[in-house]
Amino acid sequence: MKKLIIIPAFNEQESILGTVSRIRELAPDYDYIVVNDCSEDDTLMICRRNHIRVLNLPINLGIGGAVQTGYRYAYENGYEIAVQMDGDGQHDPAYLSVLEEALVKDGLDMVIGSRFIDNQGFQSSTIRRVGIRFFTALLLLLFGQKITDATSGMRMCNRRVMELFIRDYPRDYPEPETVARLLRHRFGVREVPVMMRERQGGVSSISMKKSIYYMMKVSMAILIERLR
């Protein structure tokens, strides 16, 4: 099976080389592509200097646009499995085999790596955990399925999901909203336990002020998704 790891990257000069090196070491049967979202630091230069495969976007599209670009690349190049992993080193490619086994053997459409099933490894900040629990409750209420880590950026999908995502994908904070979309369309979605690490470099794009906007925007988007 052709399998692709999509790595959206914006200002990840401190971690992108380590992220790709671990993928090369632990997941050699996967291809990968870094989607450089118009980084303002040396991310692109580091990729080119180290012969890292990269799509260099001419304008900043945000996380949603960068990930959607990766899904389009995967779909148009005949990949049967696409995986999203952050460029900051939080996601461990050692778990890809676990995600793939669930996706293929159980006939699922998307598998999400959740840090909150076994509660091991880095658990995020307190305020973010509160937000994640809120999304868990909201998705359960509206769609009848418990998703413990809807904000997880470590997720694997098949071509059915790629086809849906390349037609329409949220621009900002897309993870919980795309979960809601898949559940509304009755796609098979499941979580598997993974351990995540702290960000290996750089800073998160979600500040305290943005967290408030994030909660309001995503909650409204999920409610609208339910009403469609």
N, C-alpha and C positions, 0 to 999 in steps of 0.2 A: 504494500500500500504506500502511496505517496503521502508523506506527512510533512507539514510545514509549521514551524514555530514563528509567530508574528511578535516582534518586539518593538512596540512604540517607544520612541525615545525623544525627550526634550530636555536638553541640558543634563545629560547623564555621563559627562566625561569621566567622573570619578569611578563609575561602576560598570560601564558598558563592556569594557574589555573582559572584566572578571565574569560578567554574566554570560557572554558568548563563550568564553573559555570553558566554563562549567557545562554548557550545552554540548560543546564539541567533545568533551570528555565523557559525559554521562549519558548523552542521547545521540550517539553517532549515526543512528538510523533515521534521524530527523534532519530535514533541511531547515534553514532558518533565514529570516530576512529582518533586518533592522529598518524600521520606518522612521527616518530622521525628520522630525516635525519642525524644521527650520530652527534648529538649536542655535543659541547665541554663544555657545562655548565651543570647545574643541571636540565635541562628539563626532562630527563628520570626519574631521581630520584623523582621529584615532581609529575610526572604522576603516578608512582608506589605507592608512599606514599599516594596519594589521590584517589587511585582506579580508575584512568582514563584509559580507554581502549587505548592501544597504540601498534602500530607496530614499532618495533625497527630495523631499517635498519643496517646491519653490516658494510656498507661502505657508504660514502656520495655520493648520486646520483644527488644532485642539485634539484632545485624546480620542474623541469619537471619530473625527476625520482620519486620523492616523491609523486607527484600528480598522476602520472600514476600507481604507486603501490596502491594508494587508489582506483582508478577506477577499477583496476583489482580485488581488494578485494570486492568491491561492486558488480561487475558483477558476479564473481564466487560464491558469497553468495546470489544471487537471489534478490538483491535490484532493485526496479523498478525506483527509483529516487536517484540520487547522487548529492550532493551539495559540492562545494569547498568553504571553508572559511579560511582566514588567521589566523594564531595563535597569531597575535600581538594585537588582540582586536579591529581592525578597523571596522570589519563587525558586524552588529547588527542582531542577530537571530530573532528579532521581525519582520523583513521583509520577513522571509521565507514563511509565508502564502501568501504574495503578489506574490512572485516568483512562488510558487506552483500553485496558481490559474491561472496564465497566462500559465504556462506549460501544465497543465491538461485540462483546459476548452477550451483553444485556440488550442490545439493539436500541440504545439511547440516541438522542439527537445532540444533547449537550451534557457534559460532566463538569462540575465545578469543584475546584479544590477548596475545601473549607478548613479553616484553622480552629473552628469552634465545635467540632464533633468530638475530638479527643482532648481539646483544650491544651495542646502542647505547642511549644515554640513561642514565637513572638505573637502576642495577642492584641497589638495595637493599643492606642491610648484609651483612657477611660471614657472620654467624651465620644470617641468614635465607636467604641463598643456599645454605648447607649444608642447611638444612631443606627447601628447595624441591627440591634435587637428590635428597634422600632420598625425597620424594614421587614424583618422576619415576621413580626406580628401583622403588619399591613398586608404582606403577600399571602399569609395564611388566611386572613379574613376575607380577602377579595378573590383569591384563586384556589383556596383549599389545600395548598401544599406548603409544607414547612421548608424554608430555605434559610439555613443558619448563617450563611455568609454571602449575601446577595451582592456585596461590594467587592468580592474577590475578583481580582484581575487575572487569576489563573484558571483558565477554562478551555475545554477542548470540545470541538463540534464536528459534525459531518457536513456533507455538501448541501443537504436540505437547509441547514441553518445558514451556511454561507450565502446561499441564493437569497434567502430572506434578508440578510444583513446588508448585502450589496445594493438592494433596492432602497432600504431606509435604515438609518442608524443614527441614534441620538448623538449630538455633538458634544454636549457637556455631561460629565458624570454618567456614562451610559450603562454601567453594569446592572444596577437594580432595575432600570427601565427595560433593558433587553430581556432580563429574566421574566418580567411581567409579560412582555410581548410573546415570548415563547410559551409561557403557560396559557395565555389566552388562545393561542393557536393550537393548544393541546400537543405540543411537542414533548417528547420524553426528556425530562430534565432531572438530574440526580446529583447529589454531592458525594464526594469521598473525602475522608480525612487526610489532611496534609499538615506538615509543619512548615511554617514560614519563618524567615529571618528578618531582622531589622533592616531598614534601608541601608545599603552598603556605601552610599555616598549621596551628596546633593541634599536638597530639601524638598519636602512635599509641596505640591502646588495648592493644597487645600489648607488655608489659614483658618483661624477661629471665625473670622467674619465670613469667609466663604462657606464654612460649615453650615451656618444658618441658612444662607441662600441655597446651599446644596440640599438640605433637608426639605425646604419648602418646594423647590423646583422639582425634585425627583418625586416627592410625595404627590404633587399635583399631576405629574406625568403618569404615574402608576394609576391614579384614580381615573384619568382620562382613558388610559389603556383599557381599564375594566369596562368603561362605558361604551367602547366602540362596538 
